[in-house]
């Protein structure tokens, strides 16, 4: 009988060896010759992490437990009876700001040295559960510790009031044993306490309020890649149109959806009060962010309706805003420059559902000329209020020194639609530079004309220090 197996072995083994030889050579041999012809080839030589050029980690003021972004072994975690795994750690951090501001006009001059300190402590139990407490000991109700250089008076805003204190977590992560297969949609986020609330880029609401929130995220239906819905109930620290209402409350439903071409936010809020001078209000906002070719765009419409005729605070109004931006070709220093155009139209008197005493007005996102600094009492060059107005801004942001510094040039216009004596036009510039790992220097300069001050000019210098 013909030896078939011996014949196949004699033919196949040399053939396999001939085919495998080039492959083995490409993987384990002749690296120099291969790399000469294929620069995209991954090397087989082990390289350790290249961290020699990494900057040293800037540690917070205080930390206990697993350090914030600190390399090394993790501490032994705690297993709760619910099945949750907690690795507690505590960090304390903050931001210190100090600045000199000035504004000079025909009939009025102002110059002020102001200081602000934001301190926070976070007890983090897990990636989804944490307690946060915050203080602002150098300013209170719009009074910033410092000195009025024009009047020669000192200002004292010292206080130990708790500005922020809340707990947030995820129900499904606290009780993982209820859904070990992760199929029951129990990942429901919640927060309770005095917490910052900011929606529609601060136009609809921008304040710190005592509230309870429930959020359901990562919902997918109807072709959406993600849908988020938040229910909000607030019972204290509410300030409709910027005036605090200790007798008021607020309810809201706040949603956001990721479509294929756009990110859309739809929010609805109502405020209620036993104070007849404030009354009840209804607020709504819709915003859409998307790209048109190389242009990024955001359009927003926010409305307020007073539900009581006697209210002296809440008013009816509609505010339309848009911001367009794009990176011009050929600008690559530090990540590319940015050209932007902002515009707005205010019909009647839109009022926000709640706005903190140091929060900027609803037009703050239009540009640097409209944005208050949040430091001191010298306001923005152009008023950020949106009652019966039309206008906009055009600006250019230049990134320099590998992103370590930048300068913004801007021109802005605000025209009243019912009072020609309330028109303002201004130009300004802002320079920012990072100093080391923790400090930022800011220089502002502006000049303009309005019906109240005629011609005006001003500037600001500020040092910000990350603690």
LUMLUMRO-487542 format. One record per residue (C-alpha): x, y, z. Coordinates in steps of 0.001 Angstrom, whole numbers, padded with zeros to 6 digits, always signed. Each point is the difference from the previous one (the first is absolute). Layout:
N
XYZ...
END
This chain:
467
+000000+000000+000000+001193+003495-000863+001071+001893+003220-002389+002997-000285+000694+001466+003433+003763-000182-000469-000340+001675-003409-002149+002889+001321+002363+000553+002916+002948+000140-002344-001682+002551-002283-001927+002206+002478+002562+000535+002746+002594+001663-002232-002733+002097-001634-001281+001245+003361+003561+000801+001054+000596+002039-003166-003235+001979+000482+000594+000600+003701+003607+001164-000359-000784+003533-001336-002731+000475+002603+002292-001028+002849+002711+002266-001364-002461+002956-000114-001092-000584+003558+003224-000918+001769+002897+000580-002299+001575+002442-002398-001591+003028+001737+002403+002460-001561-000751-000937-003560-003755-000153+000595-000162+003375+001733+001837+001574-002904-002924-000848-002283-002970+000221+002389+000100+002939+002394-003475-000775+001364+001046-003388+001344-000272-000414+003784+003236-000978+001677+000374-003218+001986+002421+001677+002410-001599+000667+003387-000048+003669+000963-000922+001071+003560-002413+002933+000517+001684+003183-001227-000758+002334+002907+003234+001979+000230-001585+003040-001658-003220-000115+002045-000442+002934+002413-000116-000746+003703-003507-000612+001329-001312+003205+001676-001403-001344+003261-003120+001615+001546+000041+001850+003319-000723-003218+001908-000711-003592-000950-000603-003214+001884-000504-003486-001366+000635-000657-003673+001676+003163-001274-001678+001986-002760+001615-001132-003287+002867-001450+002016+001787-003133-001281+000521-002954+002279-001917-002871+001605-003591+000614+001079-001015-000231+003643-002062-002980+001136-003666+000734-000857-003071-000405+002195-002768-002423-000995-003466+001142+001144-002858-002376+000860-001724+001276-003162+002852-001392-002104+001480+003400-000821+003783+000408+000083+001172+003317+001466+003551+001370+000101-000357+003196+002075+002303+002928-000539-000089+003664+001005+001427+002934-001928-000066+003744+000706+000620+002481-002805-000900+003513-001014+000528+003051-002163+001294+003364+001208-000552+003118-002128+001219+003549+000481-000476+002833-002467+000111+003730-000652-002774+001396-002205-000661+003491-001279-002519+001817-002187+000187+003673-000893-002739+002047-001655-001048+003628-000411-002012+000289+003202+001076-003060+001970+003175-001836+000903+000386-003290+001825+003034-001941+001189-000029-003032+002258+002271-002657+001460-002069-003150+000593+000756-003486+001301-001792-003326-000159+000756-003426+001445-001886-003157-000948+000751-002933+002321-001332-003528-000460+000317-003315+001803-001085-003260-001591-000480-003316+001752-000037-002423-002906-001315-003441+000817+000058-001490-003505+000114+001256-003591-003761+000754+000254-000573+000958+003672+001387+003085+001726-000655+002754+002557+001055+003555-000922+000123+003086+002231+001047+003457-001168+000677+003420+001560+000613+003477-001420+001394+001775+003073+001074+003258-001715-003242+001068-001698-003683-000006+000836-003063+001275-001873+002128+001862-002523+002355+001613+002555+003645-000991-000610+002693+000539+002589+002406+002645-001231+000266+003745-000403-001865+002696-001948+002840+002064-001446-002334+002801-001109-001885+000520+003279+002821-001097+002293-002160-002549+001814+000750-003615+000838-002507-002764-000711-000489-002994+002260-001781-003033-001389+001375-002477+002538-002387-002807+000918-000016-003677+000864-003319-000775-001655-000253-003360-001718-000433+000794-003689-000050-003590-001266-000859-003226+001813-001443-002990-001804+000189-003757-000468-000313-001682-003357-000029-003646-000932-001400-002732-002202-002719-002297+001320+001133-002949-002122+003593+000313+001234-000993+000263+003676-002178-003124-000309+001723-002092-002691-001472-003202+001424-003444+001002-001296+001196-000263-003599+003117-002120-000324-000583-000528-003726-000481+003764-000533-003253-000496-001910-002567+001812+002177+000961+003617-000770+000650+000837+003657+002870+002388-000767-001883+003044+001247+002116+002945+001126-001140+002336+002747+001228+003005+001950-001277+001705+003135+001114+003141+001762+001278+003475-000890+001354-000532-003504+000857+002032-003118-002644-000106-002722+000835+001335-003471-002080-000597-003135-000100+001537-003469+003552+001314+000579-001229+001960+003005-002760+001819-001864-002957-001892+001451+001482-000582+003457+003421+000644+001534-000031-000255+003779+000760-002121+003065-003284-001246+001470-001224-002501+002590-001363-002737-002199-000653-003689-000585+000741-001302-003479-000546-003371-001672+001717-000769-003321-000440-002863-002443+002773-000124-002558+001059-002274-002861-003522-000492-001332-000177-001054-003642-003104-000023-002157-001221+001275-003340+003475+000083-001507+001506+002122+002798+003503-000889+001142-000755+001370+003486-002810+001724+001883+000266+001578+003452-002908+001165+002164+000239+001766+003373-002838+000791+002386+000710+002880+002407-001720+001232+003145+001509+003007+001831-001288+001460+003235+002460+002738+001063+002636+002492-001223-002089+000675-003131+000496+003404-001591-002406+000722-002900+001528+002738-002170+002809+000284+002562-002160+000867+003035+000154-002618+002781-003349-001467+001040+000102-001842+003365-003680-000913-000401+000284-001511-003467+000455-003347-001680+000802-001351-003423-000904-003062-002064+001541-000996-003291+000584-002643-002650+003308+000382-001842+000886-002190-002982+002754-000447-002581+000223-002269-003048+002852-001007-002314-001212-000139-003594+002187-001001-002920+000724+003593-001000-000953+002032+003074-000084+000149+003795-003381+001349+001132-001059+001235+003456-003636+000595+000988-000684+001354+003510-003167+001038+001834-000144+001630+003451-002569+001621+002232+000531+002103+003126-002584+000637+002678-000041+002331+002990-002240+001151+002837+001408+003504-000454-002504+001916-002169+002706+002374-001237+001834-002950-001558-002825-002339-000906+000226-003006-002298+001826-000427-003271+000363-002408-002891+003279-000368-001904+001100-001997-003022+003143-000399-002047+001090-001869-003090+003529-000172-001362+001718-001775-002868+003750-000476-000514+001355-001375-003266+002560+000399-002755-000549+001375-003495+003051-001153-001888+002944+001566+001837-002215+002357+002024-001221-000736+003530-003318+001570+000943-002351+000342+002964-003502+001461-000182-002185+000606+003056-003486+001307+000720-001005+000730+003611-003336+001361+001182-001561+001126+003278-003673+000525+000841-001315+001675+003139-003039-001867+001323-000994+002906+002284-000764+003523-001149+001162+001464+003331+003540-001367-000232+002703+002674+000026+002817-002484-000646-001077-002568-002581-000872+001298-003466-000964-001267-003453+002741-000190-002568+001843-001932-002688+003764-000062-000488+001568-001429-003176+003772-000558-000140+002458-001589-002386+003755-000573-000012+001946-001090-003094+003688-000892+000029+002591-001554-002249+003759-000544-000186+001582+001908-002910+002288-001996-002291+003701+000217+000685-000242+000727+003745+001633-002825+001922+002045+001622+002777-001146-001711+003179-003083-001608-001491-001399+002554-002412-001542+003462+000292-003716+000652+000193-002225+002522-001782-003478+000472+001483-003159+002029-000523-002727+000357+002638-003423+001564-000446-003168+000518+002044-003530+001358-000117-001999+000774+003132-003762+000445-000326-001625+001560+003071+001728-000828+003329+001215-003569+000382+000743-000918+003645+001976-003037+001134-001551-002582+002307+002824+000503+002528+003226+001971-000195+002690+000334+002667+001190+003420+001214+003424-000340-001645-001194-001912-003080+000232+001876-003305-003098+001041-001938-001656-002177-002658+002090+001512-002824+003331-000931+001604+000724-002746-002548-000098+002465-002915+003575+001134+000641+002535+001414+002447-001509+003502-000264-003303-001332+001373+001391-002377+002636+000395+001246+003555+003197-001158+001657-001578-001328+003210+002559+002049+001927-000956+003435+001307-002836+002388-000801+001235+001624-003192-002278-001568-002565+000520-001146-003547+000834+002644-002641-003336-000767-001699-003061-000859+002081-000819-003744-000131-003720+000600+000635-002326-000989-002837-003148+002164+000210-001096+001545-003340+003411-000151-001624+001789-001167-003114+003705-000319-000602+002991-002251-000055+003754-000380-000008+002809-001124-002260+003289-001210+001405+003260-001754-000766+001792-002274+002463+003685-000542-000672+001711-002946+001718+003727+000449+000642+003011-001710+001560-001360-003510-000339-003252+000882+001755+001689+001663+002992-001330+003441-000936-002761+001536-002068-001396+003357-001025-003561+000893-001025-000984+003036-002045-003700+000875-000056-002473+002646-001134-003564+000092+001328-003248+001896-000519-003195+000205+002051-002966+002003-001355-003239+000571+001844-003166-000595-002032-002138+002347+002112+002458+002584+001422+002745+001481-002149+001660+001378+003161+000996-003565+000981+002410-000776-002855+003592-001125+000522+002917-000740-002294+003399-001177+001226+003256-001701-000924+002221-001994+002311+002850-002458+000376+000897-002673+002540+003435-001569+000512+000484-003131+002097+003197-001788+000864+000658-003120+002053+002734+000402+002608+001379-003302+001204-002613-002655+000751-002345+001969+002237-000176+003668-000944-001710+001924-002801+000587+003679-000781-002888+001871-001671+000215+003491-001534-003135+001725-001340-000366+003296-001861-003118+001555-001525-001397+003259-001357-003386+001016-001310-002901+002396-000134-003461-000079+001540-002794+002491+000576+000549+000097+003769+003762+000427+000351+000743+001298-003515+003548-001235-000661+001469-002457+002529+003221-001936+000431+001121-002616+002479+002123-002997+000786+000768-002769+002445+002924-002046+001238-000612-003247+001892+002038-002827+001477-001743-003357+000399+001653-002709+002114-001146-003609+000027+000428-001304+003539
END
